[in-house]
Amino acid sequence: MLGVVKAYSTRVGNGPFPTELLDDTGTTLRETGGEYGATTGRPRRCGWFDAFSLRYSAMINGIVEVAITKLDVLDAFAELKICTGYQFEGKMLKLPVGLQVAPGDPAGL
């Protein structure tokens, strides 16, 4: 199975985005990559490549090869950063990620 990913992360709308860049770096990614909604023209939220998320996606979807698009957008940067893991309550998470949910908690649905 082949997975296709961008060389950086984007998101539209609210919600968690661990690698989001709220500075000039995020603006440069958005402008250089043309990261605006096709219908609405709204700017997409931009952040660094999330390898932890890709690792999880590969695990649950059976991805064994990856094609990375938009690598040319990163030419504007002298230094690149990559998310390799998440920290929760002071501990590094490992795959598969599981959160403890109390019985009856709506988050467990």
Buried (B, 14 or more C-beta within 10 A) or exposed (E): EEBEBBBBBBBEEEEEBBBBBEEEBBEBBBBBBEBBEEEEEEBBBBBBBBBBBBEBBBEEEEBEEEEBEBEEBBEEBEEEEEBEEBEEEEEEBEEEEEEEEEEEEEEEE
